[in-house]
Amino acid sequence: MNPNRSLHKLLRVIFSEVLMEYFDISGWHDDSSKIEVWLDEKNYMERFDYKSGTVISSGFIDEKVIQEFPLRGKPVYLHVRHRRWYDKATGEPFSYTYDDLAAEGTKLTPEFVSFLKEED
């Protein structure tokens, strides 16, 4: 059994599909009160931007902290950094958005919000 493949399967159970598809885990910290995971957007641009040939990666924007399902009785906080892109043709910076990261108006994952609503 390939340990990397097993780890990847486990992470897909714990984290949403969009996180596993578009972000890399850049760090984590676990203590007695919480679990924190840092995620950086992968350096992949959308096909349209790639084909234009004018878009380059330009660092990251400020991180967003999103609360995920608790694990082992501890709150889980995701520190998510989106990549900043720069279009040399227009002179405009931009970032891709992923609607599935946090429920609208919250700092909670959509799955966690759904779970909390069911508990009421």
DRENNUGU-667274 format. One record per residue (C-alpha): residue in three letters; residue number from 1; x, y, z. Coordinates in Angstrom, 1 decimal. Layout:
# DRENNUGU-667274
(keke 'ala'; NUM; (X; Y; Z))
...
***
This chain:
# DRENNUGU-667274
(keke 'met'; 1; (0.0; 0.0; 0.0))
(keke 'asn'; 2; (1.4; 3.4; -1.0))
(keke 'pro'; 3; (1.4; 5.6; 2.2))
(keke 'asn'; 4; (1.1; 8.8; 0.2))
(keke 'arg'; 5; (-2.0; 7.5; -1.6))
(keke 'ser'; 6; (-3.5; 6.4; 1.7))
(keke 'leu'; 7; (-2.9; 9.8; 3.2))
(keke 'his'; 8; (-4.5; 11.5; 0.2))
(keke 'lys'; 9; (-7.6; 9.3; 0.6))
(keke 'leu'; 10; (-7.8; 10.1; 4.3))
(keke 'leu'; 11; (-7.5; 13.9; 3.6))
(keke 'arg'; 12; (-10.3; 13.7; 1.0))
(keke 'val'; 13; (-12.6; 12.2; 3.7))
(keke 'ile'; 14; (-11.6; 15.0; 6.1))
(keke 'phe'; 15; (-11.5; 18.0; 3.8))
(keke 'ser'; 16; (-13.9; 19.1; 1.0))
(keke 'glu'; 17; (-13.2; 18.3; -2.6))
(keke 'val'; 18; (-12.5; 21.9; -3.5))
(keke 'leu'; 19; (-9.8; 22.2; -0.8))
(keke 'met'; 20; (-8.1; 19.0; -2.0))
(keke 'glu'; 21; (-8.3; 20.0; -5.7))
(keke 'tyr'; 22; (-7.1; 23.6; -5.6))
(keke 'phe'; 23; (-5.0; 23.9; -2.4))
(keke 'asp'; 24; (-1.9; 22.4; -0.9))
(keke 'ile'; 25; (-1.4; 21.9; 2.8))
(keke 'ser'; 26; (1.5; 24.2; 3.7))
(keke 'gly'; 27; (1.5; 23.5; 7.5))
(keke 'trp'; 28; (-0.5; 22.4; 10.5))
(keke 'his'; 29; (-0.5; 22.7; 14.3))
(keke 'asp'; 30; (-2.3; 20.6; 16.8))
(keke 'asp'; 31; (-2.4; 21.5; 20.5))
(keke 'ser'; 32; (-4.8; 20.7; 23.4))
(keke 'ser'; 33; (-7.3; 23.3; 22.4))
(keke 'lys'; 34; (-7.5; 23.4; 18.6))
(keke 'ile'; 35; (-6.2; 22.1; 15.3))
(keke 'glu'; 36; (-5.0; 24.6; 12.7))
(keke 'val'; 37; (-4.3; 23.8; 9.0))
(keke 'trp'; 38; (-2.6; 26.3; 6.6))
(keke 'leu'; 39; (-3.6; 25.9; 2.9))
(keke 'asp'; 40; (-2.1; 27.7; -0.1))
(keke 'glu'; 41; (-3.8; 27.8; -3.5))
(keke 'lys'; 42; (-1.9; 25.7; -6.0))
(keke 'asn'; 43; (0.0; 27.5; -8.7))
(keke 'tyr'; 44; (-2.5; 26.5; -11.5))
(keke 'met'; 45; (-4.3; 29.1; -13.5))
(keke 'glu'; 46; (-7.6; 28.6; -15.4))
(keke 'arg'; 47; (-7.3; 27.4; -19.0))
(keke 'phe'; 48; (-8.4; 30.8; -20.4))
(keke 'asp'; 49; (-5.8; 32.7; -18.5))
(keke 'tyr'; 50; (-3.1; 30.1; -19.3))
(keke 'lys'; 51; (-3.9; 30.4; -23.0))
(keke 'ser'; 52; (-3.8; 34.2; -23.0))
(keke 'gly'; 53; (-0.1; 34.1; -22.0))
(keke 'thr'; 54; (-0.4; 37.4; -20.1))
(keke 'val'; 55; (-1.3; 36.1; -16.6))
(keke 'ile'; 56; (1.4; 35.5; -14.0))
(keke 'ser'; 57; (1.3; 34.5; -10.4))
(keke 'ser'; 58; (2.0; 37.4; -8.0))
(keke 'gly'; 59; (2.1; 36.1; -4.5))
(keke 'phe'; 60; (-0.9; 35.7; -2.1))
(keke 'ile'; 61; (-3.6; 37.8; -0.8))
(keke 'asp'; 62; (-4.4; 37.9; 3.0))
(keke 'glu'; 63; (-5.5; 34.6; 4.5))
(keke 'lys'; 64; (-9.0; 33.8; 5.4))
(keke 'val'; 65; (-9.7; 31.7; 8.5))
(keke 'ile'; 66; (-12.6; 29.3; 8.1))
(keke 'gln'; 67; (-13.9; 27.0; 10.8))
(keke 'glu'; 68; (-14.3; 23.3; 9.8))
(keke 'phe'; 69; (-15.9; 20.3; 11.5))
(keke 'pro'; 70; (-14.3; 19.6; 14.9))
(keke 'leu'; 71; (-11.9; 16.6; 15.0))
(keke 'arg'; 72; (-11.2; 14.6; 18.1))
(keke 'gly'; 73; (-13.3; 17.1; 20.1))
(keke 'lys'; 74; (-11.2; 20.1; 19.0))
(keke 'pro'; 75; (-12.2; 23.0; 16.8))
(keke 'val'; 76; (-10.5; 23.0; 13.4))
(keke 'tyr'; 77; (-9.4; 26.3; 11.7))
(keke 'leu'; 78; (-8.4; 26.4; 8.1))
(keke 'his'; 79; (-6.0; 29.3; 7.2))
(keke 'val'; 80; (-6.6; 29.7; 3.5))
(keke 'arg'; 81; (-4.5; 31.8; 1.2))
(keke 'his'; 82; (-5.6; 32.6; -2.3))
(keke 'arg'; 83; (-3.0; 33.3; -4.9))
(keke 'arg'; 84; (-2.9; 36.7; -6.4))
(keke 'trp'; 85; (-2.7; 36.8; -10.2))
(keke 'tyr'; 86; (-1.7; 39.7; -12.4))
(keke 'asp'; 87; (-2.8; 40.1; -16.0))
(keke 'lys'; 88; (0.0; 42.0; -17.8))
(keke 'ala'; 89; (-2.3; 42.9; -20.7))
(keke 'thr'; 90; (-4.8; 44.8; -18.6))
(keke 'gly'; 91; (-2.6; 45.7; -15.6))
(keke 'glu'; 92; (-5.2; 44.3; -13.3))
(keke 'pro'; 93; (-4.6; 42.0; -10.3))
(keke 'phe'; 94; (-7.2; 39.3; -9.6))
(keke 'ser'; 95; (-7.8; 36.1; -7.6))
(keke 'tyr'; 96; (-9.9; 33.1; -8.3))
(keke 'thr'; 97; (-12.9; 32.5; -6.0))
(keke 'tyr'; 98; (-14.2; 29.2; -4.8))
(keke 'asp'; 99; (-17.8; 29.4; -3.6))
(keke 'asp'; 100; (-17.6; 26.1; -1.7))
(keke 'leu'; 101; (-15.0; 27.3; 0.8))
(keke 'ala'; 102; (-17.2; 29.2; 3.3))
(keke 'ala'; 103; (-21.0; 29.5; 3.6))
(keke 'glu'; 104; (-22.3; 32.9; 2.6))
(keke 'gly'; 105; (-22.1; 35.4; 5.5))
(keke 'thr'; 106; (-20.1; 33.0; 7.7))
(keke 'lys'; 107; (-16.6; 31.9; 8.4))
(keke 'leu'; 108; (-17.7; 28.3; 8.5))
(keke 'thr'; 109; (-17.6; 25.6; 5.8))
(keke 'pro'; 110; (-20.9; 24.9; 4.1))
(keke 'glu'; 111; (-20.9; 21.3; 5.3))
(keke 'phe'; 112; (-20.4; 22.5; 8.9))
(keke 'val'; 113; (-23.2; 25.1; 8.6))
(keke 'ser'; 114; (-25.5; 22.3; 7.3))
(keke 'phe'; 115; (-24.7; 20.1; 10.2))
(keke 'leu'; 116; (-25.3; 22.9; 12.7))
(keke 'lys'; 117; (-28.7; 23.7; 11.2))
(keke 'glu'; 118; (-29.7; 20.0; 11.5))
(keke 'glu'; 119; (-28.9; 20.0; 15.2))
(keke 'asp'; 120; (-31.4; 22.8; 15.9))
***
